[in-house]
């Protein structure tokens, strides 16, 4: 079992990632107030441990906000998790795929796109199957 370490909302396309302590996740649309609300990418999730390996590879401590994910979890391995159900706080999601790093990662920090390329380093994206509230410190668990 893992825990939720950090949460962000993106208010508009291309906009900044705003840190929050709590998210409301709705069925059919994803994170309430988030710009990206199209299935199957309702929520993006990043592994804290994988991010730490990226920072080691880059040789510096890079803020995970640059990855532009909505959720950072600790204690979960997201590698090859496609199709698995994920409990985040009171919400349930199904992981639909790997979030591949794009040129925006490179634009935000030199070398970041390549460092995120292996082992689901860019994290995963998921579709909501049960609405709920998600808070920093809540449990995160891969169910199936």
N, C-alpha and C positions, 0 to 999 in steps of 0.2 A: 504494500500500500504506500502511496505517496502523499504529498501535500502540495497545496497551491501556494506558491511563493509570491507571485506578482500578477497583476491584472492591468490591462489597458483597454481603452476604447478609442477608436478613431472616429471623430465626429463627422469628417467629410473626406471624400476621396483625395488621396495625396496629402491629407492633413497630418498634423502631429498625433502621436500616440499619447493620450492623456492617462496618467496613472490613476487607478481607482482602488478602493478597498473592497468593492462589491459590484457584481454584475447581475442584472436580471436577464435571463436567457429564455426567449419565447419560442414556442413551437412554430415552425414554418418560416421564421424570420431571423432567428439567432439572437445576438446581443442587442438588447434595447438601446437605441441611441447610437449604434455603430453604423458606419457608412456601408460596410460590406454585409449584406443580408440576403445573398442569393445562395440557395442550396447548390451544391453540397458543401460550400465553404462558409458555414455559419460561424464557426469558431476556429481559430488557429492556435495550436498548442506547441510549446517548445520545452524540451527537456533541459533542466538546469545543469545536469551533469554533462550533457553533450555540449552545451554552450561553454562550459568551463574548459572542455577539451579544445574548442575553437579558439578561445582566448589563449590557451597554452601554445597552440599552433601559431597564432599571430604574434605571440611574445608580449602581449599586453592585455590589461583588463579592459574589455570593451563592454559598454552598457548594452544589455540585451534589448533595450528599447529599439536599437537600430535594426533588429530582426523584424520588427513590426508585427509580432505575434500578439494575440490577445491574452494568452495565459502561459505562465511559466510554472511547470510542475517539477518537484524534486522527488526522486525515488521511483520513477516510472521509466521503463525502456520503451520508447515509441517505435523502434526499428521493427519493420514488417508487421505493424499493428493494423494494417488495412482490414476492415470488416469487423474489428473488435468493438465491443461496447465499452464506453468510458463513463464512469460516474465522476462528476465534478460537483462537489457540494451537493445541492439538491437537484441538479440537472443530470440528464442522461444524453449521451451523444453516441453516434457511431462514426468511427474513424473511416473516412472515405479515401484517404490517400496521403502521400508524402508531399509536403510543401517544398517544392524545388526552389533553390536560391536563384534570384534573377539579378539583372544588371543594377537594380536599385540597391542591392546589398553592396555591390562594388562602389557605387556612387557614394554610399554613406560611410564606407571605410575600406581603404585599399586592402585587397586580399581576402575580404570577407566572403565574397561569392564562392571562391575556390575552397575556402576553409569549411564552408557549410555543405559542400557537395556530397561528401560520403556519409553513409550510415544514417540517413534521415536527419542530417545535421540541421536542415531548415525546419524540422518539426513535422507536424501533421495537421491536416485540416479535417474538420468533423461537421456532421449534420446533426441537428437537434432532434431527438426522439421523445424527450420528456422535458418540459419547461421546469425552471427552478432558479433559485438564488445561489450564486457562487461567491464565496468570500475568501480573501487571503487567509490562509491557515486551515481551510477546509480540506477534507480528505479528497484524494484523487486515486481512482482505482480502475484498472482494466478488468472488466468483468468476464468477458468471453474471449 
